[in-house]
Amino acid sequence: MKLTYRDIDAQVKKLSPQYLAVLIYGPDEGLVRERATKIAKQVVEDLQDPFLVANLDPDTLKSEPGLLGDEVAAISMMGGRRVIRVEGAAENAKVAVEGFLNNPVGDGLVVVSAGNLKPTSGLRKLFEKAKNAAALPCYADNQASLDSLIHEVMRENGLSIDADAASFLQMNLGSDRLVSRSELNKLALYMGPSDKRETDMVSLDDVAACVGDSGALTIDTITSATLSGNLRGLDDSLFKAFNRGENAIAVLRSLLRKVQRMHLARGYMDQGFSADQAMSKLMPRVFAMETNKFKMDLNKWTTGRLASAMAITSAAEEDCKTTGMPVEAICARACLRIANAAKR
């Protein structure tokens, strides 16, 4: 079964009993691991329990496809439902999973995790078409999902967060869910124990003092260099981002969000508002420390040219998903085109 975006959170919280197996896949490795763990813990709380959890290697399943069904059918010595985990799967796990789904045995839950599977992937298509299995994609967090994560972690630690601090985090957290969660937990630790805090409200100053150079801080550097026409800075930041494994689509989406905000602001300016008035209408608000830079970038662009930049960025993301070309090259070419336009 191919899950829709609105169904994903519900299934991660409580997987439907009709699903005997679930595939969690996508470019956000941290989110894949997080969701796979949450789903597995619906069945077994301690995932280190050797009696209730079996970890199978996908290459082993390729040579012994019947092993998966045997593990699902096995009965724990201590009683209870079991979880069978297959991590790092690809086409090497397809035959084993297909055999199990066609002839399910036992009451165990199969949790398969994989990287970014293309729509043509046999394993992905198998899960999407099966009635007794679910395919759950994990893509880079967008603004809404990041906002939800931020407030979730704050609540877990008895904290609140002001609007400016939340907005800053939305724009600057990484494209990997576990990195983002780690940064937020570090922020909570920075605020101190609940009985020793001066305040439970996290401010922008707290965030600026605590949140380190996560992936999206590098991505933000790419966005800034692109829209200001800083070709040398763009080349350097792209190299750093891709060398550390940042996702090209996350880079393009960050760039698109910034271009859209600038396009909206320029639209207000075309109606007669000043740059400061136009920026004040944006939500989330432009951070005080970025006001001057944002205004300088606005002066380099017109509404029409920003519309062209949006088209270039959107087309690049589509090419990343459909052409099979190296996504880093597609992303770099789009950024370079926009940066050259800003420089002119």
DRENKOL-111207 format. One record per residue (C-alpha): x, y, z; residue in three letters. Coordinates in pm, whole numbers, padded with zeros to 5 digits, always signed. Example, Ala and Ser with C-alpha at 12.3 -4.5 7.8 and 13.67 -1.06 7.14 Angstrom:
BEGIN
> px/py/pz/type
> +01230/-00450/+00780/ALA
> +01367/-00106/+00714/SER
This chain:
BEGIN
> px/py/pz/type
> +00000/+00000/+00000/MET
> +00135/+00340/-00095/LYS
> +00078/+00570/+00200/LEU
> -00023/+00929/+00137/THR
> +00157/+01212/+00316/TYR
> -00137/+01269/+00553/ARG
> -00139/+00899/+00655/ASP
> +00229/+00870/+00744/ILE
> +00228/+01020/+01096/ASP
> -00075/+00815/+01197/ALA
> +00088/+00490/+01083/GLN
> +00414/+00578/+01258/VAL
> +00219/+00625/+01582/LYS
> +00001/+00315/+01536/LYS
> +00057/+00084/+01241/LEU
> -00258/-00072/+01100/SER
> -00282/-00445/+01186/PRO
> -00347/-00521/+00818/GLN
> +00020/-00449/+00745/TYR
> +00249/-00747/+00804/LEU
> +00549/-00563/+00664/ALA
> +00648/-00199/+00620/VAL
> +00912/-00039/+00401/LEU
> +01063/+00288/+00524/ILE
> +01280/+00454/+00259/TYR
> +01407/+00790/+00138/GLY
> +01703/+01029/+00121/PRO
> +01669/+01141/+00485/ASP
> +01859/+00859/+00652/GLU
> +01796/+00995/+00999/GLY
> +01421/+01011/+00946/LEU
> +01425/+00657/+00803/VAL
> +01598/+00528/+01117/ARG
> +01370/+00725/+01348/GLU
> +01049/+00603/+01188/ARG
> +01171/+00243/+01158/ALA
> +01253/+00246/+01529/THR
> +00917/+00396/+01629/LYS
> +00725/+00139/+01425/ILE
> +00931/-00152/+01557/ALA
> +00877/-00032/+01915/LYS
> +00502/-00061/+01868/GLN
> +00563/-00436/+01887/VAL
> +00881/-00471/+02096/VAL
> +00986/-00199/+02341/GLU
> +01344/-00322/+02379/ASP
> +01489/-00358/+02030/LEU
> +01804/-00516/+02176/GLN
> +01606/-00819/+02295/ASP
> +01754/-01115/+02102/PRO
> +01446/-01330/+02164/PHE
> +01199/-01082/+02017/LEU
> +01407/-00903/+01753/VAL
> +01587/-01055/+01457/ALA
> +01818/-00847/+01236/ASN
> +01861/-00991/+00887/LEU
> +02117/-00885/+00629/ASP
> +01959/-00817/+00286/PRO
> +02248/-00990/+00105/ASP
> +02182/-01301/+00315/THR
> +01815/-01284/+00214/LEU
> +01918/-01271/-00151/LYS
> +02090/-01608/-00120/SER
> +01842/-01751/+00135/GLU
> +01504/-01588/+00062/PRO
> +01314/-01842/+00273/GLY
> +01493/-01720/+00585/LEU
> +01259/-01423/+00619/LEU
> +00947/-01639/+00643/GLY
> +01122/-01871/+00890/ASP
> +01207/-01581/+01120/GLU
> +00854/-01437/+01106/VAL
> +00707/-01778/+01187/ALA
> +00950/-01845/+01473/ALA
> +00804/-01840/+01825/ILE
> +00997/-01660/+02096/SER
> +01111/-01869/+02392/MET
> +00985/-01592/+02619/MET
> +00655/-01542/+02436/GLY
> +00533/-01229/+02264/GLY
> +00521/-01095/+01910/ARG
> +00852/-01061/+01724/ARG
> +01004/-00795/+01497/VAL
> +01223/-00883/+01199/ILE
> +01437/-00591/+01085/ARG
> +01609/-00566/+00745/VAL
> +01828/-00257/+00720/GLU
> +01999/-00117/+00409/GLY
> +01771/-00313/+00177/ALA
> +01748/-00277/-00200/ALA
> +01659/-00518/-00478/GLU
> +01852/-00787/-00289/ASN
> +01558/-00821/-00047/ALA
> +01276/-00817/-00302/LYS
> +01243/-01193/-00364/VAL
> +01242/-01275/+00009/ALA
> +00981/-01012/+00092/VAL
> +00765/-01106/-00206/GLU
> +00766/-01471/-00102/GLY
> +00661/-01381/+00251/PHE
> +00384/-01141/+00144/LEU
> +00242/-01397/-00099/ASN
> +00242/-01667/+00169/ASN
> +00244/-01493/+00510/PRO
> +00313/-01702/+00818/VAL
> +00334/-01617/+01188/GLY
> +00243/-01291/+01355/ASP
> +00579/-01113/+01343/GLY
> +00621/-00766/+01193/LEU
> +00878/-00716/+00916/VAL
> +01040/-00370/+00917/VAL
> +01250/-00300/+00608/VAL
> +01454/+00020/+00577/SER
> +01623/+00147/+00263/ALA
> +01780/+00452/+00104/GLY
> +01632/+00666/-00169/ASN
> +01450/+00414/-00390/LEU
> +01343/+00530/-00735/LYS
> +00978/+00484/-00843/PRO
> +01100/+00206/-01072/THR
> +01250/+00010/-00780/SER
> +01109/-00342/-00765/GLY
> +01116/-00343/-00385/LEU
> +00930/-00012/-00362/ARG
> +00669/-00117/-00620/LYS
> +00617/-00445/-00435/LEU
> +00528/-00268/-00110/PHE
> +00318/-00001/-00283/GLU
> +00101/-00260/-00457/LYS
> +00067/-00511/-00172/ALA
> -00253/-00506/+00037/LYS
> -00077/-00646/+00343/ASN
> +00228/-00416/+00339/ALA
> +00295/-00042/+00346/ALA
> +00552/+00180/+00175/ALA
> +00645/+00483/+00383/LEU
> +00867/+00752/+00219/PRO
> +01099/+00977/+00420/CYS
> +01193/+01301/+00249/TYR
> +01378/+01601/+00386/ALA
> +01179/+01794/+00646/ASP
> +00980/+02090/+00518/ASN
> +00893/+02397/+00721/GLN
> +00577/+02243/+00867/ALA
> +00740/+01915/+00973/SER
> +01038/+02100/+01119/LEU
> +00806/+02324/+01318/ASP
> +00629/+02016/+01452/SER
> +00961/+01854/+01547/LEU
> +01085/+02172/+01719/ILE
> +00778/+02202/+01939/HIS
> +00771/+01826/+02006/GLU
> +01127/+01828/+02143/VAL
> +01063/+02146/+02341/MET
> +00753/+01993/+02504/ARG
> +00945/+01675/+02587/GLU
> +01190/+01890/+02783/ASN
> +00935/+02119/+02951/GLY
> +01028/+02417/+02733/LEU
> +00850/+02674/+02519/SER
> +01005/+02864/+02230/ILE
> +00939/+03214/+02100/ASP
> +00843/+03282/+01739/ALA
> +01179/+03426/+01629/ASP
> +01373/+03134/+01774/ALA
> +01139/+02880/+01612/ALA
> +01163/+03058/+01277/SER
> +01543/+03061/+01296/PHE
> +01549/+02687/+01366/LEU
> +01308/+02617/+01079/GLN
> +01545/+02791/+00840/MET
> +01868/+02649/+00982/ASN
> +01818/+02291/+01094/LEU
> +01967/+02014/+00884/GLY
> +01811/+01795/+00617/SER
> +01873/+01485/+00831/ASP
> +01608/+01423/+01098/ARG
> +01850/+01276/+01353/LEU
> +02090/+01569/+01312/VAL
> +01799/+01809/+01365/SER
> +01679/+01621/+01673/ARG
> +02034/+01612/+01809/SER
> +02065/+01990/+01769/GLU
> +01731/+02042/+01947/LEU
> +01827/+01811/+02232/ASN
> +02154/+02002/+02264/LYS
> +01952/+02323/+02288/LEU
> +01737/+02169/+02563/ALA
> +02052/+02064/+02749/LEU
> +02188/+02418/+02712/TYR
> +01874/+02554/+02882/MET
> +01956/+02342/+03188/GLY
> +01748/+02125/+03423/PRO
> +01390/+02236/+03475/SER
> +01443/+02310/+03846/ASP
> +01744/+02536/+03781/LYS
> +01632/+02740/+03478/ARG
> +01573/+03111/+03497/GLU
> +01308/+03070/+03227/THR
> +01142/+02793/+03029/ASP
> +01117/+03014/+02719/MET
> +01383/+02956/+02453/VAL
> +01485/+03282/+02285/SER
> +01663/+03362/+01961/LEU
> +01979/+03441/+02160/ASP
> +01968/+03095/+02318/ASP
> +01939/+02933/+01976/VAL
> +02217/+03144/+01823/ALA
> +02447/+03059/+02115/ALA
> +02378/+02688/+02103/CYS
> +02289/+02550/+01760/VAL
> +02604/+02453/+01575/GLY
> +02700/+02412/+01212/ASP
> +02442/+02151/+01119/SER
> +02389/+02058/+00758/GLY
> +02138/+02327/+00679/ALA
> +02368/+02602/+00804/LEU
> +02589/+02502/+00511/THR
> +02278/+02492/+00292/ILE
> +02188/+02843/+00409/ASP
> +02536/+02955/+00301/THR
> +02467/+02811/-00046/ILE
> +02136/+02997/-00064/THR
> +02295/+03323/+00046/SER
> +02585/+03293/-00199/ALA
> +02350/+03205/-00485/THR
> +02114/+03499/-00440/LEU
> +02391/+03751/-00380/SER
> +02593/+03638/-00683/GLY
> +02894/+03529/-00475/ASN
> +03037/+03273/-00718/LEU
> +03347/+03190/-00514/ARG
> +03144/+03143/-00195/GLY
> +02891/+02933/-00385/LEU
> +03157/+02700/-00520/ASP
> +03311/+02655/-00176/ASP
> +02981/+02597/+00005/SER
> +02855/+02351/-00259/LEU
> +03177/+02152/-00227/PHE
> +03146/+02140/+00153/LYS
> +02777/+02045/+00142/ALA
> +02812/+01760/-00107/PHE
> +03135/+01639/+00051/ASN
> +02952/+01595/+00382/ARG
> +02664/+01414/+00213/GLY
> +02399/+01686/+00204/GLU
> +02099/+01613/-00016/ASN
> +02080/+01812/-00341/ALA
> +01700/+01832/-00326/ILE
> +01720/+01978/+00025/ALA
> +01955/+02245/-00112/VAL
> +01714/+02329/-00395/LEU
> +01413/+02344/-00162/ARG
> +01595/+02578/+00075/SER
> +01685/+02799/-00220/LEU
> +01327/+02792/-00348/LEU
> +01186/+02898/-00009/ARG
> +01420/+03197/+00000/LYS
> +01340/+03297/-00359/VAL
> +00967/+03274/-00286/GLN
> +01004/+03502/+00016/ARG
> +01203/+03751/-00188/MET
> +00948/+03734/-00470/HIS
> +00666/+03812/-00226/LEU
> +00862/+04103/-00078/ALA
> +00941/+04244/-00422/ARG
> +00571/+04217/-00505/GLY
> +00488/+04436/-00206/TYR
> +00758/+04682/-00315/MET
> +00605/+04694/-00664/ASP
> +00283/+04806/-00493/GLN
> +00463/+05101/-00337/GLY
> +00579/+04962/-00002/PHE
> +00932/+05030/+00115/SER
> +01176/+04741/+00155/ALA
> +01137/+04751/+00534/ASP
> +00758/+04752/+00508/GLN
> +00762/+04465/+00259/ALA
> +00993/+04258/+00478/MET
> +00773/+04318/+00783/SER
> +00484/+04146/+00601/LYS
> +00676/+03819/+00555/LEU
> +00596/+03519/+00775/MET
> +00809/+03391/+00934/PRO
> +00970/+03729/+00987/ARG
> +01316/+03813/+00860/VAL
> +01556/+03776/+01152/PHE
> +01703/+04101/+01281/ALA
> +02056/+03982/+01214/MET
> +01967/+03909/+00850/GLU
> +01770/+04224/+00772/THR
> +02048/+04419/+00601/ASN
> +02158/+04120/+00392/LYS
> +01800/+04044/+00285/PHE
> +01748/+04407/+00183/LYS
> +02072/+04411/-00019/MET
> +01966/+04094/-00203/ASP
> +01623/+04241/-00276/LEU
> +01787/+04535/-00451/ASN
> +01959/+04299/-00695/LYS
> +01639/+04139/-00816/TRP
> +01312/+04225/-00988/THR
> +00985/+04037/-00951/THR
> +01020/+03892/-01302/GLY
> +01374/+03771/-01251/ARG
> +01281/+03611/-00920/LEU
> +00996/+03431/-01098/ALA
> +01255/+03297/-01344/SER
> +01475/+03186/-01053/ALA
> +01179/+02996/-00904/MET
> +01121/+02823/-01239/ALA
> +01489/+02724/-01263/ILE
> +01490/+02584/-00910/THR
> +01165/+02388/-00952/SER
> +01281/+02245/-01286/ALA
> +01610/+02138/-01127/ALA
> +01429/+01950/-00850/GLU
> +01214/+01772/-01109/GLU
> +01526/+01680/-01308/ASP
> +01684/+01538/-00992/CYS
> +01386/+01304/-00953/LYS
> +01334/+01202/-01316/THR
> +01643/+01222/-01537/THR
> +01883/+00985/-01363/GLY
> +02162/+01243/-01397/MET
> +02389/+01317/-01096/PRO
> +02173/+01527/-00866/VAL
> +02471/+01725/-00736/GLU
> +02552/+01841/-01089/ALA
> +02189/+01940/-01156/ILE
> +02174/+02136/-00830/CYS
> +02509/+02310/-00886/ALA
> +02412/+02411/-01240/ARG
> +02085/+02567/-01121/ALA
> +02257/+02757/-00840/CYS
> +02524/+02881/-01080/LEU
> +02264/+03009/-01329/ARG
> +02086/+03203/-01057/ILE
> +02411/+03335/-00907/ALA
> +02525/+03460/-01247/ASN
> +02193/+03641/-01288/ALA
> +02241/+03807/-00946/ALA
> +02598/+03905/-01034/LYS
> +02482/+04073/-01357/ARG
